[in-house]
């Protein structure tokens, strides 16, 4: 699914590891082992909120990307029932747990950047399965502040977004949005604290790139949706036609 350019580039700069990229079990060709692929297939059969894509613990909803809506409930999690988020739809590859959580940490904090290709490939599979993404033409990453970008050395959302855009032959831009000030880490904060923490931190510097566009916003993890919500509100203000969110990992919630 990935473009030949990105395939060659990542093979050259970050050679694939000869083990499963999620569980690290020996695998001569790299990629994903059968057990991890089966696990991901099971996640894809789990019910999700039709709006934010959170994985629902109740079995009362039988919705999933590409599978339609069940008859027993409205298909929405409690968060989206009480207040619809400022995007049309969000989807994630899997819940933020187990080997998916470990892969995110390995990629972001342990500099295992060879994982980018595999993780973006999983996101592309979700994008193909969900019809709402088929209309989108512009892919944007959640930006990092300059200080955090210097410390980490790369923006994981930017790498994933570029690969998703290349795989779908869509336009990619990291010039439209900036994170103008450093914020506390979101992990461990309540929903209200996250919203306060992010207030005014993102700025839209190229509204001309947004007006009339159907957009996919890319990040690695979707938990409360505070980060995506703050950015999507800016995109609507700039005249976006559609705003969707695609992440590698998402939260679980009681239905």
N, C-alpha and C positions, 0 to 999 in steps of 0.2 A: 504493500500500500504506500510505502514511503517513496518519495521521488528518488531517482538515481543519484542526484547530487548529494542529498542528505545521507543516503545510504553509504556512499563512498566516503563522504567527509567523516561520518561518525566511525566507520571502520578504521579509517586512517588515524584519527586523533584519539579515539577511545576504543581500542580493540575489544571485541566481545569476549566476555569471560566464559570459559568452558565449564559452566555450571548453570543450573537453573537460576534465572535472574531474580526470582522471588524467594525460594527456599534454600538456595545454594547447594542443593543436592547435585552430585556429579552428573554432567550431561555433556557429552563430547561436542555437540554442535551448539551449545549455549541455548539461549531463549528460555522457553518454559517447559517444565517437565509435565508428564501426563497428569500427575496428582494436582498440580497447581492449575492446569487448564481445566480439570474437572471441577475444582473449587470455584473458579471463575464462572463456569457454566451454571453452577448451583446458585451463585449470587445473582446471575441474570434472571433466574426464575423466581427470585424473591419479589414480593410486592414493594412498590415504591410510591411515594407521594407523586401525584400527577403533575404537581407544580414544581416543587423544589427538589424532587428526586431523592429525598431522604428515604432510607430503608425502613420499612414499617415492621414492627415486631408483631402486630396483629395479623392473622391470616384472613381477616375479613375483606381485604382488598386484593384483587388478583391482577393488578395493573403492572405493567413493565414496559420499558421502551420497545416499541414495535408490536406490543401485544394488546393494546387497548385497555378499556376500563371495565372493572367488575360491576356487578349489579347491587352489591350489598351495602356500599357506602358511596360517598361522593368522591372517593379516591384521594382525598386531601389529608395531610397530617394536621395535628392541632394548630401548629404555627401558621400554616397557610389558611386554615379556616378562620382564625381570628384576625389575621392581617395578611393580605396577599403581598408577596415581596415584589420589588420593582424590577422584575424580569419576566419574560414570557414563560420560561421553562429552564430548569437546571437538571442535569443528569451527572451521575458519577459511575465509574467502572465498578467499584466495590465498596463495602463499608471500610471505615478507617480502623482496621483491626488486623491482628495476626501478621501474616507475611506481607500484606499490602502496606500496613503501617511501617513495618521494618524496611521495606523497599523505599518508601518515602524518606525515611531517616537516613538510609544509606546514600541515597541520591543527593539529598540536600546538605547533610551535615558531615558525611564521610567522603565526599568528593568522588563517589562512584558514578561518574557521568556517563559511563557506557550504558547505564540503565535507561537513559533518556529514550533511546530508540524503542526499546520494548514497552516502556510505559506509555509513550505516545501512540504506539501501535494499538494498545488496549483502548486508549481513548478514541482512536479512529474507529474501532469496531463499534463503540457505543454511538458515535456520530452517524455511522452508516445505518444502524438499527433504528434510530429515532428520526422520524420524518421531519420534525421541526427544524433539525439542523440542515436539511437539504436546501433550504431557501437562502441560507446565510452566505455572504460573500466576503466578509472581512473578519479576520481573527486578531484579537487583541490579548496580550498577557496582562495579568495583574502586575503592576510595576513594584520594584523595590526602591527604598530610599537609597540615596547615594552612599551613605555610610554603611548600610547593610550590604549593598552590592560590593563595596570595596572589601569588606570582611569576608564575604562568602566567595567572591570571585566570579559569580555568575548568577543569573536570575533563572531559577528552575522553571518558573511559569513561562518565561520568554523562550527557553529551549523547547519546552513541550508545545507551546503555541506555534513556533516556527515549523516544527515537524508535523503538527496537525494540519496547518495551512498547506504545507508542501504535499502531504498525502491526499488532500482534497482539492488541490490546485486552486486554492483561495488566496486572496490578498492578505498579507500579514503586515502589521505595523506595530512598532514599539515606541513610536514618536507621538502618539496622540495623548497619552496619559503619563503623568509623573506622580511619584509620591514625594510631596514637597517637604515633609518633615518626618523625622523618625518617631516611631510609636513604640510603646511597650509591646512585648510579645503577646499575642492574643490567647495563647494556651493558658488555661487556668482562670480566665476572666469570665464573668457572667455575661449574658447577652447584653444587658444594659451597659456594663463596663466596656464591652467590646465596641459598642456604638459610640460611647463617649470617647474612647481611646482613638477611634478613627476619624472623629469629626474634623473636617477641614484638612485632612492629611493628603487626600488625593486631589489633583488638579487636572483639568482638561486643557491642554495647551494647543491642540490642533482640532478645534471643533469642525473645521472644514472637511476633515477626514471622516467625520461621524455622520454628518447630515444626510438623511435618506438611506443610510446603510442598514443592512441586516447583519447583525454582529454575533459572533461567538466570543465570549470572554473566557479565558483559560486560567485556571489556577490548579495547584496540586491537591488542596484539601478544601472541602466544603463542610463546615460544622454548623455554626449558627446562621451562616449566610450574611454576617455583618459586613465583611469585606466586599463580597459580590454586590450586596445591596447598596453600599456607599458609592461604588463605581457605576453601577447600572443607573442610579438616579442621575448622575452626571451625564451619562450617555443619552438618556431620554431628554434631558434639558437641552442637549445639543442637537436634538432633532433626529435621533436614530429611529429607523422604521420598525425594527425588531431587535430585541436583546435576549440572547440565550446564554447559558453558563454551562461549561463542560469542565469537570474536574476528574482527577484520578480517584480520589477517595471521598466518601461522604459519611454523614452521621447516621446513626440509628435513632429511631424515635418511636415511642409507644403510640399506636393509632387510637 
